[in-house]
Amino acid sequence: MSFMTKVETRINDLSCFKATCKKHNVDYVENQDKNFHMKGFPVVATLQDLAPVGGYMKTAYVVEQEGVLALCWDNDQNYASLSNRLGKDGGILMRDYASGIIQRGVSMSGGMINSQEVLQDGSLVLKVAVGGM
């Protein structure tokens, strides 16, 4: 059985999110149909998997909920290629988006990322040097 889930990570920086999509072979296509809704929320964009692995459904959605952008993502890894390839709830895509936001913020504050390591469970550890220390 397949179902769509709403991912709780908010998308505040659209240019960073689009760059993360591109990095993971996901095409970000802005929605032109004002009547298109998913899970009751207006669809801002459709995400198309350009490198599908398994599954039949190759799309996910960026929806707007009370002025906030979030993912509407199918978590059935047997049915949805994005979940199969990138993980449940946005998986690696959302992890790398959050990492990009952190890296941009660190850079803007005069710091730098000394290293990054992907752990066995898929989580990411960033070691940061803050400016002036």
LINZI-V666595 format. One record per run of one state. SS is the DSSP state (hx for helix, st for strand, lp for the rest). FROM is the first residue (numbers start at 0). TO is the last residue. Records with the same first field share a line. If there is no record, write none. Layout:
SS->FROM-TO, FROM-TO
This chain:
lp->0-2, 6-9, 11-12, 23-24, 30-35, 38-39, 49-55, 57-57, 65-66, 74-78, 86-86, 108-110, 118-122, 129-132
st->3-5, 10-10, 25-29, 36-37, 40-48, 56-56, 58-64, 67-73, 79-79, 111-117, 123-128
hx->13-22, 80-85, 87-107
